[in-house]
Amino acid sequence: MYKIKNILCGIYLIIFPFDGLIAQNNGDQILGKWVNETKTRTVEVFKNNGKYSAKIIDSINKKEEGKLIVWGLQYQPADKEWSNGEVQLPDMTHSASCYAVLKGKKIIITGFHGLRYFGNSETYNRKE
């Protein structure tokens, strides 16, 4: 029994240091260019000081280009989502809390005030 415990502890100590690296790489899956479903806006998700942000890089409304629309997202490996961020709502002058989830080649960004279940979502497809 003692030998099995030592072997399991040894395996854990070998794997554990890589666990943080795996989580970081999974968080980086969100990086890249994304197009909204109506194909009127393209955003680029980038990493800044360990947090994820998105800015508009192409839009029918040229005044939007360069505008930061999401900031402060942090990857939560246990939940497989990016949360604790802020999103700039298009029709308002203030921001709202937000989180994002990745579903295959789609990212769903949800902004909300108070309870996240009453938020509004926007879906983007990965730009190939």
SULHUCOR-V92949 format. One record per residue. N is the residue number from 1. PHI is phi in whole degrees, 0 to 359 (NA if undefined). PSI is psi as a letter, one per 20 degrees, with the letter a starting at -180 (none if undefined). BURIAL is 1 if it has 24 or more other C-alpha atoms within 12 Angstrom, else 0. Layout:
[[N & PHI & PSI & BURIAL] [N & PHI & PSI & BURIAL]]
//
This chain:
[[1 & NA & g & 0] [2 & 298 & h & 0] [3 & 293 & g & 0] [4 & 297 & g & 0] [5 & 298 & g & 0] [6 & 296 & g & 0] [7 & 296 & g & 0] [8 & 297 & g & 0] [9 & 296 & g & 0] [10 & 297 & g & 0] [11 & 298 & g & 0] [12 & 300 & g & 0] [13 & 292 & h & 0] [14 & 284 & g & 0] [15 & 280 & h & 0] [16 & 307 & g & 0] [17 & 299 & h & 0] [18 & 275 & i & 0] [19 & 300 & g & 0] [20 & 295 & h & 0] [21 & 292 & g & 0] [22 & 297 & g & 0] [23 & 298 & g & 0] [24 & 296 & g & 0] [25 & 296 & g & 0] [26 & 298 & h & 0] [27 & 296 & h & 1] [28 & 285 & i & 1] [29 & 300 & h & 1] [30 & 283 & i & 1] [31 & 295 & q & 1] [32 & 131 & a & 1] [33 & 254 & p & 1] [34 & 225 & q & 1] [35 & 244 & p & 1] [36 & 291 & r & 1] [37 & 296 & h & 0] [38 & 273 & i & 0] [39 & 59 & k & 0] [40 & 257 & i & 0] [41 & 210 & p & 1] [42 & 242 & p & 1] [43 & 241 & q & 1] [44 & 243 & p & 1] [45 & 265 & p & 1] [46 & 223 & r & 1] [47 & 252 & p & 1] [48 & 221 & o & 0] [49 & 54 & l & 0] [50 & 80 & j & 0] [51 & 242 & q & 1] [52 & 256 & p & 1] [53 & 224 & r & 1] [54 & 221 & p & 1] [55 & 229 & q & 1] [56 & 281 & p & 1] [57 & 250 & i & 1] [58 & 207 & p & 0] [59 & 205 & q & 0] [60 & 299 & g & 0] [61 & 273 & n & 0] [62 & 300 & h & 0] [63 & 294 & h & 0] [64 & 282 & h & 0] [65 & 301 & p & 0] [66 & 89 & i & 0] [67 & 284 & p & 1] [68 & 281 & p & 1] [69 & 247 & h & 1] [70 & 224 & p & 1] [71 & 207 & q & 1] [72 & 80 & j & 1] [73 & 292 & p & 1] [74 & 235 & p & 1] [75 & 284 & p & 1] [76 & 247 & n & 1] [77 & 301 & h & 0] [78 & 296 & h & 0] [79 & 264 & i & 0] [80 & 52 & l & 0] [81 & 213 & r & 1] [82 & 252 & p & 1] [83 & 219 & a & 1] [84 & 65 & k & 1] [85 & 257 & a & 1] [86 & 233 & q & 1] [87 & 232 & p & 1] [88 & 272 & o & 1] [89 & 286 & p & 1] [90 & 296 & h & 0] [91 & 262 & j & 0] [92 & 230 & q & 0] [93 & 268 & i & 0] [94 & 242 & r & 0] [95 & 263 & r & 0] [96 & 225 & r & 1] [97 & 294 & q & 1] [98 & 208 & r & 1] [99 & 215 & r & 1] [100 & 222 & q & 1] [101 & 230 & q & 1] [102 & 255 & p & 1] [103 & 234 & n & 0] [104 & 65 & d & 0] [105 & 260 & k & 0] [106 & 236 & q & 1] [107 & 239 & p & 1] [108 & 246 & o & 1] [109 & 253 & p & 1] [110 & 241 & p & 1] [111 & 256 & q & 1] [112 & 204 & q & 1] [113 & 244 & p & 0] [114 & 79 & d & 0] [115 & 274 & p & 0] [116 & 293 & h & 0] [117 & 287 & i & 0] [118 & 255 & j & 0] [119 & 276 & r & 0] [120 & 250 & p & 0] [121 & 245 & q & 1] [122 & 227 & p & 1] [123 & 254 & p & 1] [124 & 235 & q & 1] [125 & 256 & q & 1] [126 & 298 & p & 1] [127 & 276 & p & 0] [128 & 277 & none & 0]]
//
